[in-house]
Amino acid sequence: MLMAQQSAAAPQLEGYSRAASDAERGWEEKFRAVPEPDRVKENMRRLSARPHHVGSPYDKDNAEWMVQQFKSWGWDAEIENFYVLFPTPKDRLVELVEPTKFTAGLKEPVVAEDPTSNQADEQLPTYNAYSGDGDVTGRLVYVNYGTREDYEELDRLGISVKGAVVIARYGGAWRGIKPKVAAEHGAVGCLIYSDPGNDGYGVAESFPKGAGRPKDGVQRGSVNDTAFPGDPLTPGVGATKDAKRIDIKDTPIITKIPVIPISYADATPLLAQITGRIAPAKWRGQLPITYHIGPGAAKVHMRMFSNWDIKPLYNVVAKLHGTDAAGEWVIRGNHHDAWVNGADDPISGISAELEEARALGEISKQGWKPRRTIVYCAWDGEEPGTLGSTEFVETHVKELKEHAVMYLNSDSNGRGYLWMEGSHGLEHFINGVAKEIADPETGLKAYERTRLATILEAKGSERAEARAGGDLHIGALGDGSDYVAFQDYAGVPSLDLGFGGEGRGSEYHSIYDDFYWYSHFSDTKFVYGKALAQTAGTAVMRMADAELLPYNFRNTAETIATYVTELKDLLKTEQDEAEELNKQIDEGVFAATVDPEEPIAAPERKAMPPFVNFAPLENGARDLKESAAAYEAAVEAAQANGGAVLDTPGVAAINAVLIRTEKAYLSEAGLPDRPWFKHQLYAPGAYTGYGVKTLPAVRESIEQYKWANAEKAAVEIGKLLEDEVAVLKEATEKLKGLAAGK
Amino acid sequence: MLMAQQSAAAPQLEGYSRAASDAERGWEEKFRAVPEPDRVKENMRRLSARPHHVGSPYDKDNAEWMVQQFKSWGWDAEIENFYVLFPTPKDRLVELVEPTKFTAGLKEPVVAEDPTSNQADEQLPTYNAYSGDGDVTGRLVYVNYGTREDYEELDRLGISVKGAVVIARYGGAWRGIKPKVAAEHGAVGCLIYSDPGNDGYGVAESFPKGAGRPKDGVQRGSVNDTAFPGDPLTPGVGATKDAKRIDIKDTPIITKIPVIPISYADATPLLAQITGRIAPAKWRGQLPITYHIGPGAAKVHMRMFSNWDIKPLYNVVAKLHGTDAAGEWVIRGNHHDAWVNGADDPISGISAELEEARALGEISKQGWKPRRTIVYCAWDGEEPGTLGSTEFVETHVKELKEHAVMYLNSDSNGRGYLWMEGSHGLEHFINGVAKEIADPETGLKAYERTRLATILEAKGSERAEARAGGDLHIGALGDGSDYVAFQDYAGVPSLDLGFGGEGRGSEYHSIYDDFYWYSHFSDTKFVYGKALAQTAGTAVMRMADAELLPYNFRNTAETIATYVTELKDLLKTEQDEAEELNKQIDEGVFAATVDPEEPIAAPERKAMPPFVNFAPLENGARDLKESAAAYEAAVEAAQANGGAVLDTPGVAAINAVLIRTEKAYLSEAGLPDRPWFKHQLYAPGAYTGYGVKTLPAVRESIEQYKWANAEKAAVEIGKLLEDEVAVLKEATEKLKGLAAGK
């Protein structure tokens, strides 16, 4: 009885009548009492017991086991298959041929303490998926992280990678950018190594003594081009058995040059033999050598050939059917495939998702029924390029656009702070959820712990906002997990959640990312697995049960206004920098400051960036703010006095309009040069990979000095913003009508 | 004839009549044509041929040779001896006793290519002079650079060094600060090692392949307390044979705990055995280990005992006697003692000074006679603690205050940019000199090259000023070479000059700082040695020959105004930070952001800094600006129309007043807690060592939260500024009188 009183005293949830809100709070509390750390742990032990990459026996076995689990908890579950191009190594060789001989081992040894590290028969060798085939020899050049900025520095140093094999360290940008930019500059091959300064002894003792990557540990990973995600042979189309496929020769996804990832034990003998210019201070890692750039004494021969096979994907799709609004879907997902055993990536996430699903099944047995249909997914093929989720979205895009109200993703999970990214229409919503979750280490609410950390780390207005206690800002989504197709292709409002930020070292994408490592060095008590299950499950329930979809457009409008300001600042900065640079060239600054023993050329003169018409964006952002405020007022009015009006059939028509809000941001033509990416607010950067670019068509055009594109995109996005305003006004009018009893 | 015409067209030098200016320019050009790189080189070869530390046979031999050289060039030269406490190692031991055994080699091996590296009989062993004697054993704790900030971090991590032996890396602060702060925190011993990330393979290939410190290379150096410079037994008194000495037990100069410097070859086995907390990211060096802080498994035994002998110093003092103003002295100095062979430190500087002296002798033979007396010094005992120059100044302080118009110092010299620090009354003067000197690498004037580098590197107003082409700002002098006593004890306007900033790696204070190293990796053509001789010699001549001393007080006034603004900003920052910190403690920010596996305590609450009365400083700075402008106007008037009035006997009385200008900044009481330091504008920081603190009595009081001291000092310095104003007004009136023919 006491609990019921507390619930009644709690604020009315947005999108809920008082009665529905009280009921919801009661069920959410019941739900959060169910997840158990030990069950999360046992899920991990089972799912990571053997290597389970795409096409492996245990990948399928895991999928089938999960289907059975879902069914045992009362879910309607099945496997949906796709068939995708997934290369595996046929021939790998890296050898130093000059000035001395050395052949890289390309092998991660068994660690005695670690019981799954010896499953060599099932382990994928160390490689980068979608590397082009090739057998090449060239002088070795060290290119730091291998980003475009690094090549600008090389240009100034007078160093060309034409005909060379480059070696880049992991970090600084998504790995697929490294061979892409290397090939653009004429390199014939690319090695990527893990510097101990980034995830080895520089940050933690080497495994198994500590959590750090050991000397022979290698980061596998895909290097697919960022033209589109998903199966390389079926862009924009579901990779079903009979789908029309493009020829492998025609896909832009495969790198132009061979790429092989190596350990620092393999990299050190190569790097130590490079002569020529010493690397700039920022380029140096933590190996006990002097980092030289080359090209010089070191010559490398590398060979990389793949088996270019089509492999089946096993997506698990499980449903809890809705009641009054069964035609609206709340989708939750986490991938289940790994590069090897993948206890951290992705099993820490999917283990929590399964525990969540069990808990939802549990309260269903107690009488709870979701208003909307809940769809729980375990994706296959995320590692090579979000294959499973992308093919699912491409296959069902039409229905998703009509029915899906939210996609909620997670992936690796660890100790620390709740971390939230996503569509800003869900920012206020997910902040509300974060206020319900107890952080296992401090007992604070997850929202509060992150808020206090923001006060500590942020500066200026961001600190002041955190101090004022408003919504924590969520970052926009780029790439890196299975939300990409949902958000960028189908316009489904999406979120990505997880805990992390504590602990040191990483065995990312190596054979040591396994149960032994995770249970010794990460969320060893599995309490953050439980917390993730509580967070995601609460979000799913709250979205599923709301009478009116709890979207909030004020945060989106404010965020877009911020982006527009950023773009104006970006252009101003580009103009100022170009002016200053050209002035310095004229003054002879660069000629005067050259050390003749280490010559460096002046940067190239820059064309002065013109002014760009930002008015369409500014008008759109302002109009959006106004209509978001009007909609918010209408929601408040509808919720007043118990909000019984929300519990009437008329609300369905309003929800139908609300589902269209995110779609207004889609453009059928997609981004310039990347037509697959439809969303005009968010996209992964063409040259950052994982990193997001907001208002990408304008931002990247400015960054790339494509002024006509920037002008055009500003006008087009301005129009999309006005379209959004129109949809919002329609929703507002309908809601006012409902409240007025019309 | 053509040359004469060019000279005539050149602007009239400040402090000169037109006729004197033209003559001066002619002689300066003749002077600058004399110095030869090969002679600088041969000076270095001779002076660095054997180890020549204080008390060694070759130290005396060098001094005697230099006296002969000066004499052969027509100078009046002699040796002035002092007798100082100079400890040398009797017993050194560093051994790991737990968990494994390891005994440090404490030895720099012979390098076959390097012909002087084998002079073991004459080399001083690796040690830190003025280490306290002791035989101690303790758990080993890594303290990063061993600064006060590092111990604040240790406090928050809950790590005490009480009873421990600490190991700090070189860098971050002057070495003497490390044992001082360690002892303040209860440590029983201190090791200091050279991390390869700072001057070893992290920046250059190891010697002899490159210029970088090799694995066994050690940085010797003094760790004397900063209470006062010079002989530890004769503070404030010249250390003549019969000087009254304090007891060795009573000098504050010797460290409270034993200190030994070690190589990274000796440090690695020790560091690798430390367990406990992993060091924060900023604390990690470039050794191939995980840096732990401890205390943990590693226990160290160290023993350090010195022979506490009195050794003779051999200062070389050479004079070219002046004519009309023989009673005014222009003093030039560079030390000649080294830790071992010291080709870079200090022979690169003294070799140039000798070539300068030869060139001045050369033009004397051609008829040039300096108006003032020129005094060229080669100091002994700089390395242990500016012993030779300090004892000289203490002995002659009364005459120096009356007669010395400038002290110009140099020390190590290399390739790159002209670098100028000093008293701001000489800022405008030395900028004028820098405009005469050709940079050997670019052919630009040294002023111009540094100006363009400032445009490249500076931001905001500093960039704009450099662009406008005004005087380059010179930094204030802290500690680190022989200007300290001249400026801080005697109030002689001082400058420190040198070229540098190019080249990589360093053999600083090791046996490898020798002719082989310097002639392979530094100013290998000795053209910057020639440039230093041209720069310093031109400055000496221009100061010696001016009719009116070319001091400019506008730069000083502007610089002091800047310092006052800095102090106000500093207090504001302290207040803001205290407010923010206390707020965060109240909000529970620190408790919320603790990782329970790596706990860290909240910082301690800070008392709110009160407002301080800066008005006396502000009034003083403003008044000084006004009177500096008035004086400048008077100079311009006197110089107008050929300025023949400057060439009259009456100018001597004005110069006598000008000599008093810098003395106005001295306070007999000295700084709070450091009475030896008399100058109230500049001092080395009590906890930075080399680093300068400007308006130190106020600045350090604010930094140390000693508010009453800050208030008191602001009033006192305000008074000194008004005293300076009075002296300036006197000079201005006298100059006006002279111009008016009174």
Contacts between the chains, C-beta under 8 A, distances in Angstrom:
chain1	res1	chain2	res2	distance
A	196	B	288	7.0
A	201	B	288	6.5
A	201	B	289	6.2
A	201	B	290	4.7
A	202	B	284	6.2
A	202	B	290	7.4
A	203	B	278	7.7
A	203	B	281	7.6
A	203	B	290	7.8
A	204	B	278	6.6
A	204	B	290	6.4
A	205	B	278	7.8
A	205	B	290	4.8
A	206	B	290	7.7
A	210	B	290	7.0
A	212	B	290	7.1
A	278	B	203	7.7
A	278	B	204	6.6
A	278	B	205	7.9
A	278	B	504	6.7
A	281	B	203	7.6
A	284	B	202	6.3
A	284	B	286	7.7
A	286	B	284	7.7
A	286	B	286	5.8
A	286	B	288	7.2
A	287	B	288	6.9
A	288	B	196	7.1
A	288	B	201	6.5
A	288	B	286	7.1
A	288	B	287	6.9
A	288	B	288	4.4
A	289	B	201	6.2
A	290	B	201	4.7
A	290	B	202	7.4
A	290	B	203	7.8
A	290	B	204	6.4
A	290	B	205	4.9
A	290	B	206	7.7
A	290	B	210	7.0
A	290	B	212	7.1
A	415	B	595	7.4
A	415	B	597	7.7
A	416	B	595	7.3
A	441	B	594	8.0
A	441	B	595	7.7
A	441	B	596	5.3
A	442	B	591	7.2
A	442	B	592	5.7
A	442	B	594	7.6
A	444	B	592	5.7
A	448	B	592	7.1
A	449	B	592	5.1
A	449	B	593	7.5
A	452	B	587	6.4
A	452	B	588	6.4
A	452	B	589	4.7
A	452	B	592	3.9
A	452	B	593	6.3
A	453	B	589	7.7
A	453	B	592	6.8
A	453	B	593	5.0
A	455	B	584	6.3
A	455	B	587	6.5
A	455	B	589	5.3
A	456	B	584	6.6
A	456	B	589	5.0
A	456	B	590	7.6
A	456	B	593	5.6
A	467	B	587	7.8
A	502	B	595	4.4
A	502	B	597	7.1
A	502	B	598	7.9
A	503	B	595	7.8
A	503	B	597	7.4
A	504	B	278	6.7
A	584	B	455	6.4
A	584	B	456	6.6
A	587	B	452	6.4
A	587	B	455	6.5
A	587	B	467	7.8
A	588	B	452	6.4
A	589	B	452	4.7
A	589	B	453	7.7
A	589	B	455	5.3
A	589	B	456	5.0
A	590	B	456	7.6
A	591	B	442	7.3
A	592	B	442	5.8
A	592	B	444	5.7
A	592	B	448	7.1
A	592	B	449	5.1
A	592	B	452	3.8
A	592	B	453	6.8
A	593	B	449	7.5
A	593	B	452	6.3
A	593	B	453	5.0
A	593	B	456	5.6
A	594	B	442	7.6
A	595	B	415	7.4
A	595	B	416	7.3
A	595	B	441	7.7
A	595	B	502	4.4
A	595	B	503	7.8
A	596	B	441	5.3
A	597	B	415	7.8
A	597	B	502	7.1
A	597	B	503	7.4
A	598	B	502	7.9
